[in-house]
Amino acid sequence: MLDWIKVAGKLAYDRPTRERLLGYRPVVICLIQSLQRDVFLMVKPAAGRGAWMPPQEGIPPNVSVEQATSQCMDVELGIGKRQLHFRRSVWLGRKAIPEREGSRDVEFSVRPMQGKAYYGALIKVSEDTPIVCNPAEVADHRWMTVDEVRQQLPSNSIRKQQLLHVLFAKLLQTEL
């Protein structure tokens, strides 16, 4: 009986778990802001086509958004938990990915993959923090102003452009 109560509580209060059950893979997009000035760390993914974007990471089962953010920073950029200041996270929404629908399973889902469920996290990091890009994940990194991020928007897919607009609006109340 106690196990069922735990499962019901997890479904009621843990949005990533609910999204996963519905076939949406939970993902956190990490908006990294400098502690010194109003610039953001953007990366060029190793598998990307010249796109500049914030790093992102899937949220494994039973892992919080904050824990997934910390893991993303460590795996992709070599930034340890002690070097980052997690500020907050927000729900960005879900996006269907028709070309991938049902193409791969989402762990613990009752349906085939429907798309991704996105969360945004605001992290502050000192600009003098050493960044060691994981070559399997990140080809390059650069600190950018909001205007530079705007200029780089067209290098992303339409779906990613929409997510970046929502990310900046919800975390910083800034229009891209």
Backbone hydrogen bonds in HBPLUS format (Angstrom, degrees):
<---DONOR---> <-ACCEPTOR-->    atom                        ^
c    i                          cat <-CA-CA->   ^        H-A-AA   ^      H-
h    n   atom  resd res      DA  || num        DHA   H-A  angle D-A-AA Bond
n    s   type  num  typ     dist DA aas  dist angle  dist       angle   num
A0005-ILE N   A0001-MET O   3.18 MM   4  6.54 150.7  2.27 148.2 156.5     1
A0006-LYS N   A0002-LEU O   3.02 MM   4  6.33 155.3  2.08 148.8 155.3     2
A0007-VAL N   A0003-ASP O   2.97 MM   4  6.25 159.0  2.02 150.3 155.7     3
A0008-ALA N   A0004-TRP O   2.89 MM   4  6.06 162.5  1.92 147.3 152.2     4
A0009-GLY N   A0005-ILE O   2.90 MM   4  6.07 157.9  1.95 147.5 153.7     5
A0010-LYS N   A0006-LYS O   2.91 MM   4  6.12 154.5  1.98 146.8 153.9     6
A0011-LEU N   A0007-VAL O   2.97 MM   4  6.23 157.4  2.02 150.5 156.2     7
A0012-ALA N   A0008-ALA O   2.96 MM   4  6.13 151.2  2.05 144.6 152.8     8
A0013-TYR N   A0009-GLY O   2.94 MM   4  6.00 156.0  2.00 150.5 155.9     9
A0014-ASP N   A0010-LYS O   2.86 MM   4  5.22 138.8  2.03 141.1 146.4    10
A0017-THR N   A0014-ASP O   3.14 MM   3  5.55 124.1  2.47 107.0 119.9    11
A0018-ARG N   A0014-ASP O   3.22 MM   4  6.65 157.9  2.28 150.1 156.4    12
A0019-GLU N   A0015-ARG O   2.88 MM   4  6.13 167.8  1.89 166.6 169.3    13
A0020-ARG N   A0016-PRO O   2.96 MM   4  6.06 157.5  2.01 143.6 149.9    14
A0021-LEU N   A0017-THR O   3.04 MM   4  6.29 157.7  2.09 149.7 155.0    15
A0022-LEU N   A0018-ARG O   3.21 MM   4  6.51 142.2  2.37 142.9 152.5    16
A0022-LEU N   A0019-GLU O   3.11 MM   3  5.18 126.2  2.41  95.9 109.8    17
A0024-TYR N   A0019-GLU O   2.94 MM   5  5.22 161.0  1.97 148.6 144.1    18
A0023-GLY N   A0020-ARG O   3.02 MM   3  5.19 162.0  2.05 108.9 114.1    19
A0110-VAL N   A0021-LEU O   3.07 MM  89  5.45 173.2  2.07 130.4 132.3    20
A0114-GLN N   A0023-GLY O   2.67 MM  91  5.19 170.4  1.68 142.4 142.9    21
A0025-ARG N   A0115-GLY O   2.95 MM  90  6.40 161.0  1.98 147.0 143.2    22
A0117-ALA N   A0025-ARG O   2.98 MM  92  5.74 158.7  2.03 118.7 124.3    23
A0059-ILE N   A0026-PRO O   2.85 MM  33  5.35 162.0  1.88 138.6 136.8    24
A0027-VAL N   A0117-ALA O   2.82 MM  90  6.05 153.5  1.89 166.8 165.5    25
A0119-TYR N   A0027-VAL O   2.85 MM  92  6.15 145.1  1.97 157.2 167.3    26
A0028-VAL N   A0057-GLU O   2.83 MM  29  5.46 166.4  1.84 161.1 162.5    27
A0057-GLU N   A0028-VAL O   2.97 MM  29  5.46 150.9  2.06 147.9 157.2    28
A0029-ILE N   A0119-TYR O   2.77 MM  90  6.18 160.1  1.81 157.2 161.9    29
A0121-ALA N   A0029-ILE O   2.93 MM  92  6.19 155.9  1.99 160.1 158.8    30
A0030-CYS N   A0055-PRO O   2.81 MM  25  5.52 167.4  1.83 164.6 168.9    31
A0031-LEU N   A0121-ALA O   2.79 MM  90  5.92 156.3  1.85 167.8 176.0    32
A0123-ILE N   A0031-LEU O   2.95 MM  92  6.15 165.9  1.97 158.0 158.6    33
A0041-LEU N   A0032-ILE O   2.91 MM   9  5.38 152.3  1.98 142.8 152.0    34
A0033-GLN N   A0123-ILE O   2.77 MM  90  6.13 168.2  1.78 166.2 167.6    35
A0125-VAL N   A0033-GLN O   2.95 MM  92  6.30 152.4  2.03 154.9 162.9    36
A0034-SER N   A0039-VAL O   3.01 MM   5  5.70 160.3  2.05 155.4 157.4    37
A0035-LEU N   A0125-VAL O   2.95 MM  90  5.56 135.6  2.15 129.3 131.3    38
A0039-VAL N   A0037-ARG O   3.02 MM   2  5.81 134.2  2.23 103.9  91.1    39
A0040-PHE N   A0144-MET O   2.72 MM 104  5.18 159.0  1.76 144.6 150.3    40
A0144-MET N   A0040-PHE O   2.73 MM 104  5.18 157.4  1.78 142.5 149.5    41
A0042-MET N   A0142-ARG O   2.92 MM 100  5.50 177.7  1.92 155.1 154.5    42
A0142-ARG N   A0042-MET O   2.92 MM 100  5.50 150.6  2.00 156.9 162.3    43
A0043-VAL N   A0053-MET O   2.73 MM  10  5.45 179.1  1.73 153.5 153.2    44
A0053-MET N   A0043-VAL O   2.93 MM  10  5.45 160.9  1.97 149.4 154.4    45
A0044-LYS N   A0140-ASP O   2.85 MM  96  5.11 160.7  1.89 141.9 142.1    46
A0139-ALA N   A0044-LYS O   2.70 MM  95  5.45 159.1  1.74 164.6 171.8    47
A0048-GLY N   A0045-PRO O   2.98 MM   3  4.80 154.9  2.05  99.9 107.7    48
A0046-ALA N   A0137-GLU O   2.88 MM  91  5.17 168.8  1.90 116.2 118.2    49
A0068-ALA N   A0064-SER O   2.96 MM   4  6.21 159.1  2.00 150.5 156.3    50
A0069-THR N   A0065-VAL O   2.88 MM   4  6.07 149.0  1.98 146.2 155.1    51
A0070-SER N   A0066-GLU O   3.03 MM   4  6.29 161.6  2.07 148.4 152.3    52
A0071-GLN N   A0067-GLN O   2.97 MM   4  6.21 155.7  2.03 145.5 152.5    53
A0072-CYS N   A0068-ALA O   2.89 MM   4  6.07 156.4  1.94 145.8 152.1    54
A0073-MET N   A0069-THR O   3.00 MM   4  6.28 164.0  2.03 155.4 158.6    55
A0074-ASP N   A0070-SER O   3.06 MM   4  6.26 154.3  2.13 144.8 151.8    56
A0075-VAL N   A0071-GLN O   2.84 MM   4  5.97 175.1  1.84 159.9 161.3    57
A0076-GLU N   A0072-CYS O   2.89 MM   4  5.76 165.4  1.91 151.1 155.8    58
A0077-LEU N   A0073-MET O   3.12 MM   4  5.36 144.9  2.24 121.7 132.2    59
A0079-ILE N   A0073-MET O   3.06 MM   6  5.28 165.6  2.08 128.8 124.7    60
A0078-GLY N   A0074-ASP O   3.04 MM   4  4.36 135.6  2.24 112.7 119.4    61
A0134-ASN N   A0076-GLU O   3.02 MM  58  5.13 159.0  2.07 137.2 137.1    62
A0132-VAL N   A0077-LEU O   2.90 MM  55  5.15 151.2  1.99 137.5 135.3    63
A0083-GLN N   A0080-GLY O   2.99 MM   3  5.42 147.4  2.10 111.3 121.1    64
A0084-LEU N   A0081-LYS O   3.44 MM   3  5.56 158.2  2.49 101.9 107.9    65
A0085-HIS N   A0124-LYS O   2.87 MM  39  5.00 147.5  1.98 149.8 157.8    66
A0124-LYS N   A0085-HIS O   2.87 MM  39  5.00 159.6  1.92 135.9 142.5    67
A0087-ARG N   A0122-LEU O   2.82 MM  35  5.42 165.3  1.85 161.1 161.8    68
A0122-LEU N   A0088-ARG O   2.85 MM  34  5.52 165.6  1.87 165.2 169.9    69
A0090-VAL N   A0120-GLY O   2.78 MM  30  5.22 150.8  1.86 147.6 156.6    70
A0120-GLY N   A0090-VAL O   2.80 MM  30  5.22 162.6  1.83 151.4 157.5    71
A0092-LEU N   A0118-TYR O   2.90 MM  26  5.28 161.9  1.94 141.6 141.9    72
A0118-TYR N   A0093-GLY O   2.78 MM  25  5.49 166.9  1.79 160.8 159.9    73
A0095-LYS N   A0116-LYS O   2.85 MM  21  5.48 161.8  1.88 163.1 169.3    74
A0116-LYS N   A0095-LYS O   2.95 MM  21  5.48 153.8  2.01 155.2 156.8    75
A0097-ILE N   A0114-GLN O   3.14 MM  17  6.39 162.2  2.17 133.4 136.7    76
A0100-ARG N   A0097-ILE O   2.89 MM   3  5.51 152.7  1.97 119.9 128.7    77
A0101-GLU N   A0098-PRO O   3.22 MM   3  5.01 157.6  2.27  99.3 106.1    78
A0103-SER N   A0100-ARG O   2.73 MM   3  5.04 167.0  1.75 134.5 135.7    79
A0102-GLY N   A0113-MET O   2.64 MM  11  4.61 156.0  1.69 135.6 144.1    80
A0109-SER N   A0106-VAL O   3.04 MM   3  5.45 136.6  2.23 148.2 141.7    81
A0129-THR N   A0126-SER O   3.09 MM   3  5.48 162.8  2.12 115.3 118.0    82
A0137-GLU N   A0134-ASN O   2.84 MM   3  5.41 150.8  1.93 119.8 128.9    83
A0138-VAL N   A0134-ASN O   2.76 MM   4  5.67 172.6  1.76 165.7 168.0    84
A0149-VAL N   A0145-THR O   2.97 MM   4  6.29 152.5  2.05 149.4 157.4    85
A0150-ARG N   A0146-VAL O   2.91 MM   4  6.23 157.7  1.96 150.1 156.0    86
A0151-GLN N   A0147-ASP O   3.01 MM   4  6.30 153.3  2.09 143.7 150.6    87
A0152-GLN N   A0148-GLU O   3.06 MM   4  6.30 140.2  2.23 140.4 150.6    88
A0152-GLN N   A0149-VAL O   3.08 MM   3  5.10 125.6  2.39  95.9 110.2    89
A0153-LEU N   A0149-VAL O   3.07 MM   4  6.25 118.3  2.46 143.1 158.8    90
A0153-LEU N   A0150-ARG O   3.21 MM   3  5.23 150.5  2.30  99.8 108.5    91
A0155-SER N   A0152-GLN O   2.97 MM   3  5.64 154.7  2.03 122.3 130.1    92
A0156-ASN N   A0153-LEU O   2.91 MM   3  5.68 169.1  1.92 129.6 133.3    93
A0161-GLN N   A0157-SER O   2.88 MM   4  6.15 155.2  1.94 153.5 161.3    94
A0162-GLN N   A0158-ILE O   2.96 MM   4  6.23 159.5  2.00 152.5 157.1    95
A0163-LEU N   A0159-ARG O   3.05 MM   4  6.35 156.6  2.11 145.2 151.7    96
A0164-LEU N   A0160-LYS O   2.88 MM   4  6.11 155.1  1.94 150.0 156.4    97
A0165-HIS N   A0161-GLN O   3.02 MM   4  6.29 154.2  2.08 148.9 155.5    98
A0166-VAL N   A0162-GLN O   3.10 MM   4  6.40 162.4  2.13 150.6 154.6    99
A0167-LEU N   A0163-LEU O   2.79 MM   4  5.94 158.8  1.83 150.4 157.2   100
A0168-PHE N   A0164-LEU O   3.04 MM   4  6.16 173.6  2.04 152.4 152.7   101
A0169-ALA N   A0165-HIS O   3.04 MM   4  6.14 156.9  2.09 144.0 151.3   102
A0170-LYS N   A0166-VAL O   2.84 MM   4  5.92 166.7  1.86 155.4 158.4   103
A0171-LEU N   A0167-LEU O   2.97 MM   4  5.94 162.4  2.00 149.9 155.3   104
A0172-LEU N   A0168-PHE O   2.96 MM   4  5.30 148.7  2.06 129.1 138.5   105
A0174-THR N   A0168-PHE O   3.23 MM   6  5.45 174.7  2.23 120.7 122.2   106
A0173-GLN N   A0169-ALA O   2.99 MM   4  4.31 130.1  2.25 110.1 118.5   107
